[in-house]
Amino acid sequence: MPQPFDIGIDALTGFPAGPHTVAATISPLHADDRTFYIETFGCQMNDHDSEKVAGVLLGRGYRQMESVDAAKLVLYNTCSIREKAAQKVFSRLGTFRKRPGHPKIIGVLGCVAQQEGEEIFERAPWVSLVCGSASYSKLPELIAELESGNRRVMGLDKDTDETFETEITRRDNPFRAYLTIIEGCDKACSYCVVPFTRGPERSRASASVLEEVRKLADAGYSEIQLLGQTVNSYWDPLPARMSFAELLVAVAGVPGIRRVRFTTSYPRDFGRDIVEAIDSVPELCEHVHLPVQSGSTRILRAMRRTYTREGYLEKIAMIRTARRPIGITSDIIVGFPGETEHDFEDTMSLLDAVQYDSIYAFEYSPRPHTTAQNLPDAVPEEEKHRRLAALNDRQQEIQMARNDALIGQTFEILVDGASRRPGQWSGRSSSNRILNFTSPQSNLLGQYIDVRVTRAAPNSLVGEQVV
């Protein structure tokens, strides 16, 4: 009996399914059909990738729709870092199997597209476009092929410097702009699929970065967030050889820019020069996201993380010596193959030692093309659940205590949210803390204002505007 996606005839065209149907065609897209819907899974880099894709489509005269039903072209920008995210994508695709007569054109973008490649056409024959993130610069050509009626188009390049450039980038946030400065990863962590889906590390030229920042500032953006899988591993390909810390300072110096953030940092490459830059340049936000993944040196070695628990804590101590109080957040994986109760207790004790402002914690899930998927001593799912719950409970206690200590303090907030209730607003501090606050003023979106903390919760602060 065929599996859910393994059907032999293309449900949309009637042609035999699979990658051998490249020459098959669909009806060309006319001007009235040029509508699209895009759903994004994953991290901020995926969000920014979707902005690039949307910009390309808008530049070709497409209109973005609010729902799948209203769009002719339906795109799923995917993440494969964790199993559940990939499952969601194929769940979305599965809904179209139940509608064989639908007139839509379906595309899979991003990491799952790169990971699965042509196999997506086998699993979901109604998909017309498969495109990895490194090929977004080629989207105009790929879209043109779809518009002319081609049934199967692919872009699966990985090792290309053109990954940073697209025709137009549509910005979803009117105040904060994302900007990728390094793509791919060379770290080869045993659990991570990024080197396979996004390719080797390629850094964007500093001149290109600064040119785009100046354009963003001229367009009214005041906060820039620099992105990369290992953003602090950046190394300028131009003769100037600008370091990451030097690039931070240069971006912060662009007139009109009031805040510069960056994520995600790799511990081994995090140097004192970054801390010194944050200390000396007020525009650089006092927040560092430094994923540790495990508090056990034994597990870190199995993960191929290139540092030890002690080495990581030295980086934390270095950050804590800054004159400005830098907020620290992290990523943690529980239930990695071979993780004993003692290893897990090492991670729990790391929480106490570091006192993170927040963490993103996940259960380990094996990913294709990684060496960890073949490791023995898998941790039972029930034990993973228990460890994750215990970790999150302890971190909530830490966050509550740390946030309680902030009551009475005043933070400058970039207002980026408005409640339906009059006088209720929200925003983020330079240290990336979320504040929900009251104000008698109106039209605060996009403004920088001072807010005094009056109450604390584990995941946010409550306050009132200082007037």
N, C-alpha and C positions, 0 to 999 in steps of 0.2 A: 504494500500500500504506500502511495507517495506521501512524503512528509508535508507539513503545512505549506512550505514554500517551493517544494520540488514538483512543480507541475510542468508538463511537457510542452504545452502550447501557451504562447504569450497571450495573457488575458486581455491585453489592450488591442493588439493588432491581428491576432490569429496566426502569426508566424511561429515556427518552432522557437522555444525559449533558449536562451543562452548566449554567450559572447559571439557565437558564429553568426548571429543575426545582425551584424554591424551594418550591412547594406540595406536592411529593412527600413522602411520610412513610415512616418505618420503624416497627418495633414499639416502643411506649413502653418506657422503661427501668423495670423493677421494682426493688424494694428489693434483691433478691438479685443483681441485675445491676450494682449500683453499685460497680464496681471500676475502677481506672484505673492506667495506666502512663504515665510521662512521661519522655522522653529530651531532654536539653538539649544544644544546640550553641552554641559561642561563648564570650563573655566572662563576667565576674562579674556584669554587669548581667543577662545572660540567666539565669544561675544564680539570681539573686535574683528575677527574674520568675517562674521556675518555682516558687520558694517561695511566691509570691503565688497562683499558680494552684492549687498543691497545697492551700494553706490554704482557698481557696474550696471546693474539692471535698470536703475533709475536713469542713468546716463543714456540708456538705449530706448527710453520712452516707456518703460514699464511702470505700472502703478502697484504699490504695495497694499495688500489687502489684510484685513484683521482676522480672517478665518480661512481655513482650508477650503471650505465650500465655495467661497467667493473667488478663488484664484484658479487660473489655468495652469500655472507653473507652481508646483509645490516642492520646496526644498527642505531637507533635514540636514542641518550642520551638526556633525556628530562628534562624540567623545568616546574613546575606547579605553581610557585609563582604568576604569572600573567596569566590572561585568554588567552591573545593573544599568549603567548608561547605555551600553551597547544593546542590551535587551530591549530597552525602551524604543530604540530606533526601529528594530525589526518588528516590534509590536505595532508601531505606527504604520509601517509598511504593510503589515498584515491586514489592516483595515481595508486596504484597496483590493485585496484578493476577494473580498466579499462583494465587491462592486465591479464585476468584469466589464461592464459597459461604460465605465466612467471615461470622460474625455480629457482627463488631466495628464500633464506631463510631470513625472516624478523624478527628483534628483536627490542623490545622497552625496553629501560633501564631508570634508574633514577627515578625522582620524579613522573612523570605521571604513570610510571609502578607501583610504590608503591601505588599511589593514586587510580588507576583504577583496578589494579589486574587482576583477571580473566575476568572482563568485557571487557578488550581489545580484548580477543578472540571472544567475542560476537559481538563487534562493527567492528572488522577487522579480520575475520576468517583466513586470510592468514598470520597472525602473528604466529611465532613459538616459540619465546622466550620473556618472560616478567621477568625482573630482576631489583629489586631495588638496590640502591647504597650500602646498608649495606651487600649485598650478593655477591659483586664482588669477594671476596676471594673464592667463590664457583664456579666462572665462569669456571675453568677447567673441573669440573664435569658436569656442564650444557652444555658446548660446546661439551664434549665427548658424551653426550646423543644425541645432534643434529647430530654429526658426525656419530653416529650409526644408525640414521634414525628415532629417536623419533620426533613426530610432535609437541608436546606441552610440553615445559619445563618452570618451574617457579622457581624464587628465591625471596622470599618476606620477609625474616627476617629483623627485625629492631633493636632489642635490643641485639646486639652482639659486643663484643670487637674485633672480627676478621675483622671489617669493614676497619681497617687501613692497613691490610696486603694483598698484592697480590704477585703472583709469580715474576713478573717483571713490572716495570713502564717504559713505553716508554716516553721520554722527547721530547716535541715538540720544546721547545726553547733551543738553545744551550748555553745560558748564564744565564738564570733565571729559577730556579726550584721551583715548587710549592710543598708544603708538608702539609698535613692535620694533625693538632694536636688535634682537638676536633671535634666530629661529633654529629649531632643531636642538639636538643634545648629543654630546660625546661621552657622557658619564657611564653609560652601560650598566645602570643599576639592574640587578637580576630580576626584579619584579616589573620593570617599567617598559612599556611598549613605545614610548615617545621616539627613541632613536629609529625605530622601524617606520613609524607613521609620519614623522616630520623630518627625518633625515639628520645629517650631521650639523654641527653648529656652524652657522653663517652669521656674521655680524654685519649690520648695516653701516654704511659709511657715515661718519660723524657729520659731514657737511650736509648729507641728505636728511639726517635726523633734525639738525638745527634749522634747516630750511623749512621743513614741515612744521616744526614748533613755531617758527615766526609766523607762518601762514595761519596757524591755529590761533595764536595770540591776536593777530589782526582781525580774525573772525569773531573774537570775543571770548574765546576759551581762556579761563584763568587757572585751571588745574590740569596738569599733564600726568598721565600714568604710563611709565615705560614698562614694557612687557617683554618677557622671554622665559622659556622653560628654565633657564639658568641665567637670569638677567645680568647678574654681577660677573659672569664669565665673559662679558662683552670685551672685545678688543678691536679697536678701530682698524679697518683694512687700509685706510689712507696712510700716506707717509708720516702724518702727524702722530700716528699711533696713540690716539687719545685713550686713556684708561677709562674704566667705568666711572670712577669717582670724578675724574676730570669732565666727563660728559655730563654727569649730574650737575656739576657747578655751572657748566656752559648753558645747559637747558634752563636752569634756575635764573640765569642772568638775562634771558630774553625779556625785553620790556613787555609788560602786560601779564607775565606769568607770576602767580602768587603762591602756587603750590606745585611741588613735583613729588610724585610717588613712584615706587618701583616694586615689581614682583615678577618672578619668585627668585629668591637668592639661594645659591648653593653654599652650604657651610664651608667647604674647603677653600672656596675662592673669596670668602668674605674677609676683607682686610681692614686694618686700622684706618686706612685712608678714607674709607667710606664713612666711618664714624666721625672722623675729623671734618669731613665735608658737611655732614649733617650738623655738627656743632657750630661750624663757622658760617653757614648759609641759612638764614631763617626760612627761605622759600622751600628748602628741602624738608619734607615732612618727617617728623620724629616717629617713624614706624618702620619696623623691619619684620618681614615675614621670612622666617628661617626654618624650613622643614627639617625635623630631626628624624622622623619615621620610627625610631625605636630608641629606648634608653639603655639597651643592652649592647655592649661592644660585640659580643658574640653574634648577635642577630645583625648588627650593622655590617659585620664582615660578610655574613651570608647574603646580605642585600647588596654587597659591593658598593657601599657608600663612601669609601675612601677616607673616613675619619672615625675616631673612636668616641665613646661617651665623654672621656676626659677632654679630648680635643674640642668637641662641641661646646662643653661647658666653659672652656677657655674663650671661645668666641662670645658666649653670653657675657662672661665677666668683662670682656673688652667693651661690649656695647653698654654695660651698666656703668662704666667709668665715664661716659659722656656727661658733659655739663647739662645738656638737655635731657629730660626724662623720656627715653625712647621706648615706645610700646613694642612688645615682642609677641608675635603669633607664630604658630607652627602647624605642620601636618604630622599625623601619627598613624601608623598602621598597626593593628593588633591581629594576632593569629597568624603571623608569618610562619611558613613551614618550619617545624623544629622549635618554635618558641615555647619554652617551658614556663612554669609558674614563676620560677626565679627570674627569668628574662622579663616577664610581664611586670613583676614587682620592681625591676630596674626602671621600667618605663614610668610606673606610678611614682617612684621616688624622684624621677627627673622632673615631674610636674611640680613637686614640692621645692626642688632645688632652683628651678628657673622662675616659677611664678608667672606663667604666661598670662597675657591679657585675654587671649582666646586661642582655641585650637580647632582644627578640622580633623576629626578622627574617623577612621574607616576600618572595616574588616578586610583582611587580605582576600583578594580573589585572583586566581591564576589567569594570566592574560596570554593570548597567542604570541608566538615568536619570542618569548622570554625564557631565560634559563630556569627561573624559579618554578615554572609550571611543572617541571619534572622532579622537583625536590621531594624527598621522602618526608615522613613524619608530619603529615597534614594535621592541623589542629581541627578537632570536630566543630561543626557549625554551632552547636549549642554553646561550646566553650568560647568561641569567638564572640557570640552575642553577650555572654556574661562579662567577658573582659571589656568589651566596648562600653557596656552600661556602667561598669565600675569606673572606668577611665573618665567617662563623661560626668558621672556624679562627682568625682573628686575635683575635676576641673571646674565644675559649676560652683563648688564651695570656694575655690581659689578666686574665681572671678567675682563672686559676691563680696568677698572680703576686700579685694582690690578696688572694686567700685565703691564700696562703702567709704573707703578712705578718701574718695574724691569729693564727697559731699561738702559743699561750701566753696569749692574751687570754681574758677571761671575759665572757660575755654572759648577760643575763637572758632566759630562754626561756619562752614559753607552750607547754606540752606539749600537742600535739594529735594525736599518733600513737603507737601501740604496736606493736612488732614481735611476731611469733609467737615469736621467741626470747626467753627470759626475760632481763630486765634491759636490753632494747634499746628505746629510745624516740626520738621525734623531735619537733621543734618549731621555732618561728621566733623570731628576735630582733626587737627593736623596729625594727631596720634592714632587716627582711624577709629575713635570711639563714636558710637551712635548716640546722639542726644535728641530726645523728644522734648519739646519745650513750648511754653506759651509766650505769646507776644501780643500787645495791643495794636501793633502795626500791621499793615497789609502789603501785598506785593513784595514779599521777602525772598522769593525764589531767586537763587543766583547771587544773593548778597552774603557778605561776610559780617557776622555780628557776634557780640559777646554774650555768652549764656552762662549763668551761674547754676551749678548742680544743686538740686534740692532733695533728690531722692535717687536711690540706686536699685537696679535689678541686675541679675547675673549677666544679661546680654546687652544691656543698654542703660543709659542714664536719663533722668528726668530733670528738667530745669526750667528756668525762666529767663527771658531776655534781660540783660542789664541795660537800662535806659537812663 
